[in-house]
Amino acid sequence: MKLAQAGLLALAVGLVLGLIGRQLLRSRVRLSVAEATLCGIVGAIIGGGVAGLIMGRPDDPYPLATAVGAVVGTVIVLLIVDRYAWFRRRPTQGVGELIAAGESARVEFKSSARYNLHSKQRDEKIELVISKTVAAFANSDGGVLLIGVDDQGEPVGLANDLQFMKQPDLDRYELWLRDWLGATIGVVATTDVEIGFEQVAGQDVCVVRVPRATRPVVVTSGKDKRRALFVRAGNSTRELQIDEALAYASSRWRSRSLRRVLR
């Protein structure tokens, strides 16, 4: 096979794989047809060229080697684009900047994750609000939950929550939070959730960074294991009714499995 023919084969493979990749990654990154095609072509040319070098025949590469190289190259380029888009979606401001900017569709303040300010006791309803907020961020465009900051944007710390830990330290707090989220929204859904701590005005603040999910994140709660889908609506968290949830999941993730989960 001549070099020109190998190049045309790589371009054709890249074009097809680029468009397929665009469909597969549509819930994670929005690529235009031209962008997806370009990713595919670039990946195919690089992969096909590398395959020719590996085979020791860069001027007259084997068809199969060219095709395999094009496939691998295109997949690698699409994965790089996907990761780049994920990092671009993450809010990267410091905690101080997030607090100063106030609550929004992608930033939420919670004074505590366990402690009820009125009853002065641990409250599972408060804990469940944390799960709903994280799920809503995941089902929308991602976001940051700041625990230890009140509605007015004042850092109040985590002392109220820490009193319910056997060992009142931040490591134990993170362990509890991960376990709780795993129990209510699923371990898989929490895999990419980042939990960290920063000091603001002398107070510890728990920073929960939530990426956009690639599939519906459902909150399971109560003795009856009720399941519900939450999304962000402005700077608030909203539960979708069954029909709304099914339509939302279908349009966002092309997911039909949610019907069996919610009913």
DRENDO-1510 file (C-alpha; in Angstrom, 1 decimal, always signed):
<recs>
REC; n; res; u; v; w
REC; 1; MET; +0.0; +0.0; +0.0 .
REC; 2; LYS; +1.3; +3.4; -0.9 .
REC; 3; LEU; +1.7; +6.2; +1.6 .
REC; 4; ALA; -1.0; +8.3; +0.0 .
REC; 5; GLN; -3.5; +5.4; +0.3 .
REC; 6; ALA; -2.5; +4.8; +3.9 .
REC; 7; GLY; -3.1; +8.4; +4.6 .
REC; 8; LEU; -6.5; +8.3; +3.1 .
REC; 9; LEU; -7.4; +5.2; +5.1 .
REC; 10; ALA; -6.2; +6.9; +8.3 .
REC; 11; LEU; -8.4; +9.9; +7.5 .
REC; 12; ALA; -11.4; +7.8; +6.8 .
REC; 13; VAL; -11.0; +5.9; +10.0 .
REC; 14; GLY; -10.4; +9.1; +11.9 .
REC; 15; LEU; -13.5; +10.7; +10.5 .
REC; 16; VAL; -15.7; +7.8; +11.4 .
REC; 17; LEU; -14.2; +7.3; +14.9 .
REC; 18; GLY; -14.4; +11.0; +15.6 .
REC; 19; LEU; -18.1; +11.1; +14.9 .
REC; 20; ILE; -18.6; +7.9; +17.0 .
REC; 21; GLY; -16.6; +9.5; +19.8 .
REC; 22; ARG; -18.7; +12.6; +19.6 .
REC; 23; GLN; -21.8; +10.5; +20.4 .
REC; 24; LEU; -20.1; +8.5; +23.1 .
REC; 25; LEU; -18.8; +11.6; +24.9 .
REC; 26; ARG; -21.8; +13.8; +24.4 .
REC; 27; SER; -22.8; +13.8; +28.1 .
REC; 28; ARG; -19.2; +14.7; +29.1 .
REC; 29; VAL; -18.0; +17.1; +26.5 .
REC; 30; ARG; -19.8; +19.0; +23.7 .
REC; 31; LEU; -18.0; +18.7; +20.4 .
REC; 32; SER; -19.2; +20.1; +17.2 .
REC; 33; VAL; -19.1; +17.8; +14.1 .
REC; 34; ALA; -16.1; +19.7; +12.9 .
REC; 35; GLU; -14.2; +19.4; +16.2 .
REC; 36; ALA; -15.0; +15.7; +16.5 .
REC; 37; THR; -13.9; +15.2; +12.9 .
REC; 38; LEU; -10.6; +17.1; +13.6 .
REC; 39; CYS; -9.9; +15.1; +16.7 .
REC; 40; GLY; -10.5; +11.9; +14.8 .
REC; 41; ILE; -8.3; +12.9; +11.9 .
REC; 42; VAL; -5.4; +14.1; +14.1 .
REC; 43; GLY; -5.5; +11.0; +16.2 .
REC; 44; ALA; -5.7; +8.8; +13.1 .
REC; 45; ILE; -2.8; +10.5; +11.3 .
REC; 46; ILE; -0.6; +10.3; +14.4 .
REC; 47; GLY; -1.6; +6.7; +15.2 .
REC; 48; GLY; -1.3; +5.6; +11.6 .
REC; 49; GLY; +2.2; +7.2; +11.3 .
REC; 50; VAL; +3.4; +5.6; +14.6 .
REC; 51; ALA; +2.1; +2.3; +13.4 .
REC; 52; GLY; +4.1; +2.6; +10.2 .
REC; 53; LEU; +7.3; +3.4; +12.1 .
REC; 54; ILE; +6.8; +0.5; +14.5 .
REC; 55; MET; +6.3; -1.9; +11.5 .
REC; 56; GLY; +9.5; -0.5; +10.0 .
REC; 57; ARG; +7.7; +0.6; +6.8 .
REC; 58; PRO; +6.8; +4.3; +7.2 .
REC; 59; ASP; +6.7; +4.8; +3.4 .
REC; 60; ASP; +4.6; +1.7; +2.6 .
REC; 61; PRO; +2.7; +0.7; +5.8 .
REC; 62; TYR; +0.5; -2.3; +6.1 .
REC; 63; PRO; -3.3; -1.6; +5.9 .
REC; 64; LEU; -4.1; -3.5; +9.1 .
REC; 65; ALA; -1.3; -1.7; +11.0 .
REC; 66; THR; -2.5; +1.6; +9.7 .
REC; 67; ALA; -6.1; +1.0; +10.7 .
REC; 68; VAL; -5.2; -0.3; +14.2 .
REC; 69; GLY; -2.9; +2.7; +14.7 .
REC; 70; ALA; -5.6; +5.1; +13.5 .
REC; 71; VAL; -8.1; +3.6; +15.9 .
REC; 72; VAL; -5.7; +3.8; +18.9 .
REC; 73; GLY; -4.6; +7.3; +18.0 .
REC; 74; THR; -8.1; +8.6; +17.7 .
REC; 75; VAL; -9.2; +7.0; +21.0 .
REC; 76; ILE; -6.2; +8.6; +22.8 .
REC; 77; VAL; -6.9; +12.1; +21.3 .
REC; 78; LEU; -10.6; +11.8; +22.3 .
REC; 79; LEU; -9.7; +10.8; +25.8 .
REC; 80; ILE; -7.3; +13.7; +26.1 .
REC; 81; VAL; -10.1; +16.1; +24.9 .
REC; 82; ASP; -12.5; +14.5; +27.4 .
REC; 83; ARG; -10.1; +15.0; +30.3 .
REC; 84; TYR; -9.3; +18.5; +29.3 .
REC; 85; ALA; -13.0; +19.3; +29.2 .
REC; 86; TRP; -13.5; +17.8; +32.6 .
REC; 87; PHE; -10.8; +20.0; +34.1 .
REC; 88; ARG; -12.3; +23.0; +32.4 .
REC; 89; ARG; -15.7; +22.3; +33.9 .
REC; 90; ARG; -14.3; +22.1; +37.5 .
REC; 91; PRO; -14.5; +25.3; +39.5 .
REC; 92; THR; -10.9; +26.1; +40.3 .
REC; 93; GLN; -11.3; +29.2; +42.4 .
REC; 94; GLY; -10.0; +29.2; +45.9 .
REC; 95; VAL; -12.4; +28.9; +48.8 .
REC; 96; GLY; -12.1; +32.5; +49.7 .
REC; 97; GLU; -13.1; +33.6; +46.1 .
REC; 98; LEU; -16.0; +31.1; +46.1 .
REC; 99; ILE; -17.3; +32.5; +49.4 .
REC; 100; ALA; -16.9; +36.1; +48.2 .
REC; 101; ALA; -18.8; +35.4; +45.0 .
REC; 102; GLY; -21.7; +33.9; +46.9 .
REC; 103; GLU; -24.0; +30.9; +46.2 .
REC; 104; SER; -24.8; +30.1; +42.6 .
REC; 105; ALA; -25.9; +27.2; +40.3 .
REC; 106; ARG; -22.4; +25.7; +41.0 .
REC; 107; VAL; -21.6; +26.8; +44.5 .
REC; 108; GLU; -23.6; +26.0; +47.7 .
REC; 109; PHE; -22.9; +26.9; +51.4 .
REC; 110; LYS; -23.9; +24.6; +54.3 .
REC; 111; SER; -23.2; +25.6; +57.9 .
REC; 112; SER; -23.1; +21.9; +58.9 .
REC; 113; ALA; -23.6; +18.4; +57.5 .
REC; 114; ARG; -25.0; +16.7; +60.6 .
REC; 115; TYR; -25.8; +19.3; +63.3 .
REC; 116; ASN; -29.3; +20.8; +63.6 .
REC; 117; LEU; -28.9; +24.4; +64.7 .
REC; 118; HIS; -32.3; +24.4; +66.3 .
REC; 119; SER; -32.5; +21.1; +68.1 .
REC; 120; LYS; -28.7; +21.1; +68.8 .
REC; 121; GLN; -28.7; +17.4; +67.9 .
REC; 122; ARG; -27.5; +15.3; +65.0 .
REC; 123; ASP; -30.2; +15.3; +62.3 .
REC; 124; GLU; -30.4; +12.8; +59.5 .
REC; 125; LYS; -32.5; +15.2; +57.5 .
REC; 126; ILE; -29.5; +17.6; +57.5 .
REC; 127; GLU; -27.2; +14.8; +56.4 .
REC; 128; LEU; -29.6; +13.9; +53.6 .
REC; 129; VAL; -29.6; +17.5; +52.3 .
REC; 130; ILE; -25.8; +17.1; +51.7 .
REC; 131; SER; -26.4; +14.0; +49.6 .
REC; 132; LYS; -29.1; +15.8; +47.6 .
REC; 133; THR; -26.9; +18.7; +47.0 .
REC; 134; VAL; -24.0; +16.5; +45.8 .
REC; 135; ALA; -26.3; +14.5; +43.5 .
REC; 136; ALA; -27.8; +17.7; +42.1 .
REC; 137; PHE; -24.4; +19.1; +41.2 .
REC; 138; ALA; -23.5; +15.7; +39.6 .
REC; 139; ASN; -26.7; +15.6; +37.6 .
REC; 140; SER; -26.2; +19.2; +36.4 .
REC; 141; ASP; -22.9; +20.8; +35.5 .
REC; 142; GLY; -20.9; +20.0; +38.6 .
REC; 143; GLY; -20.1; +22.3; +41.5 .
REC; 144; VAL; -18.6; +23.0; +44.9 .
REC; 145; LEU; -20.2; +22.4; +48.2 .
REC; 146; LEU; -18.7; +24.3; +51.1 .
REC; 147; ILE; -19.6; +22.8; +54.5 .
REC; 148; GLY; -18.8; +25.1; +57.5 .
REC; 149; VAL; -20.0; +28.3; +55.8 .
REC; 150; ASP; -23.4; +29.7; +56.7 .
REC; 151; ASP; -26.0; +31.2; +54.3 .
REC; 152; GLN; -24.5; +34.7; +54.7 .
REC; 153; GLY; -21.1; +33.5; +53.6 .
REC; 154; GLU; -19.6; +33.5; +57.1 .
REC; 155; PRO; -17.2; +30.7; +57.9 .
REC; 156; VAL; -18.5; +28.9; +61.0 .
REC; 157; GLY; -16.3; +25.8; +61.0 .
REC; 158; LEU; -17.0; +22.2; +61.6 .
REC; 159; ALA; -16.9; +22.0; +65.4 .
REC; 160; ASN; -20.6; +21.3; +65.6 .
REC; 161; ASP; -20.3; +18.3; +63.3 .
REC; 162; LEU; -17.1; +17.0; +64.7 .
REC; 163; GLN; -18.7; +16.4; +68.1 .
REC; 164; PHE; -20.6; +13.4; +66.6 .
REC; 165; MET; -17.4; +11.7; +65.6 .
REC; 166; LYS; -15.8; +9.1; +67.8 .
REC; 167; GLN; -12.5; +10.8; +67.0 .
REC; 168; PRO; -13.2; +14.5; +66.3 .
REC; 169; ASP; -10.7; +15.1; +63.5 .
REC; 170; LEU; -10.9; +16.0; +59.8 .
REC; 171; ASP; -9.7; +12.5; +58.6 .
REC; 172; ARG; -12.6; +10.9; +60.5 .
REC; 173; TYR; -14.9; +13.6; +59.1 .
REC; 174; GLU; -13.9; +12.8; +55.5 .
REC; 175; LEU; -14.3; +9.1; +56.1 .
REC; 176; TRP; -17.8; +9.6; +57.5 .
REC; 177; LEU; -18.8; +11.9; +54.6 .
REC; 178; ARG; -17.6; +9.4; +52.0 .
REC; 179; ASP; -19.3; +6.5; +53.7 .
REC; 180; TRP; -22.6; +8.5; +53.9 .
REC; 181; LEU; -22.5; +9.6; +50.3 .
REC; 182; GLY; -21.7; +6.1; +49.2 .
REC; 183; ALA; -24.7; +4.8; +51.1 .
REC; 184; THR; -27.1; +7.4; +49.7 .
REC; 185; ILE; -26.0; +8.1; +46.2 .
REC; 186; GLY; -23.8; +5.0; +45.5 .
REC; 187; VAL; -20.1; +4.3; +45.7 .
REC; 188; VAL; -19.6; +4.6; +42.0 .
REC; 189; ALA; -21.1; +8.1; +41.9 .
REC; 190; THR; -18.6; +9.3; +44.6 .
REC; 191; THR; -15.5; +8.0; +42.8 .
REC; 192; ASP; -14.7; +11.4; +41.2 .
REC; 193; VAL; -15.9; +13.5; +44.1 .
REC; 194; GLU; -13.0; +15.3; +45.8 .
REC; 195; ILE; -13.2; +16.1; +49.5 .
REC; 196; GLY; -10.7; +18.4; +51.1 .
REC; 197; PHE; -10.3; +21.0; +53.9 .
REC; 198; GLU; -9.2; +24.6; +54.0 .
REC; 199; GLN; -9.0; +27.2; +56.7 .
REC; 200; VAL; -10.9; +30.4; +56.2 .
REC; 201; ALA; -10.8; +33.1; +58.8 .
REC; 202; GLY; -9.5; +30.6; +61.3 .
REC; 203; GLN; -12.3; +28.1; +60.7 .
REC; 204; ASP; -12.1; +24.7; +59.0 .
REC; 205; VAL; -14.2; +24.4; +55.9 .
REC; 206; CYS; -14.9; +21.2; +54.1 .
REC; 207; VAL; -14.6; +21.6; +50.3 .
REC; 208; VAL; -16.6; +19.0; +48.2 .
REC; 209; ARG; -15.9; +19.3; +44.5 .
REC; 210; VAL; -18.4; +17.4; +42.4 .
REC; 211; PRO; -17.8; +16.8; +38.6 .
REC; 212; ARG; -20.6; +16.4; +36.1 .
REC; 213; ALA; -21.9; +12.9; +36.1 .
REC; 214; THR; -21.9; +10.6; +33.0 .
REC; 215; ARG; -25.0; +8.8; +34.2 .
REC; 216; PRO; -28.0; +9.7; +36.5 .
REC; 217; VAL; -27.1; +10.0; +40.2 .
REC; 218; VAL; -30.1; +8.9; +42.3 .
REC; 219; VAL; -30.5; +9.6; +46.0 .
REC; 220; THR; -31.8; +6.7; +48.1 .
REC; 221; SER; -33.2; +7.5; +51.5 .
REC; 222; GLY; -35.5; +6.3; +54.2 .
REC; 223; LYS; -36.5; +2.8; +55.4 .
REC; 224; ASP; -38.5; +2.3; +52.3 .
REC; 225; LYS; -35.4; +3.1; +50.2 .
REC; 226; ARG; -37.1; +5.8; +48.2 .
REC; 227; ARG; -35.2; +6.9; +45.2 .
REC; 228; ALA; -35.3; +10.4; +43.7 .
REC; 229; LEU; -33.4; +12.5; +41.1 .
REC; 230; PHE; -32.2; +16.0; +42.0 .
REC; 231; VAL; -30.8; +18.8; +39.8 .
REC; 232; ARG; -29.7; +22.4; +40.3 .
REC; 233; ALA; -32.2; +25.1; +39.5 .
REC; 234; GLY; -30.4; +28.4; +39.9 .
REC; 235; ASN; -28.8; +28.4; +43.3 .
REC; 236; SER; -31.1; +25.8; +44.8 .
REC; 237; THR; -31.6; +22.0; +44.7 .
REC; 238; ARG; -34.8; +20.7; +43.2 .
REC; 239; GLU; -36.3; +17.2; +43.1 .
REC; 240; LEU; -37.7; +16.2; +39.7 .
REC; 241; GLN; -41.0; +14.3; +39.6 .
REC; 242; ILE; -40.9; +10.9; +37.9 .
REC; 243; ASP; -42.0; +12.1; +34.5 .
REC; 244; GLU; -39.6; +15.1; +34.6 .
REC; 245; ALA; -36.8; +12.8; +35.8 .
REC; 246; LEU; -37.3; +10.3; +33.0 .
REC; 247; ALA; -37.4; +13.0; +30.4 .
REC; 248; TYR; -34.3; +14.7; +31.8 .
REC; 249; ALA; -32.3; +11.5; +32.0 .
REC; 250; SER; -33.4; +10.6; +28.5 .
REC; 251; SER; -32.3; +13.9; +26.9 .
REC; 252; ARG; -29.1; +14.3; +29.0 .
REC; 253; TRP; -27.7; +10.8; +29.0 .
REC; 254; ARG; -29.9; +8.9; +26.6 .
REC; 255; SER; -30.7; +6.8; +29.7 .
REC; 256; ARG; -33.8; +4.6; +29.8 .
REC; 257; SER; -32.8; +2.6; +32.9 .
REC; 258; LEU; -34.0; +5.3; +35.3 .
REC; 259; ARG; -37.6; +4.2; +34.8 .
REC; 260; ARG; -36.9; +0.9; +36.6 .
REC; 261; VAL; -35.0; +2.7; +39.4 .
REC; 262; LEU; -37.6; +5.3; +40.2 .
REC; 263; ARG; -40.6; +3.1; +40.0 .
</recs>
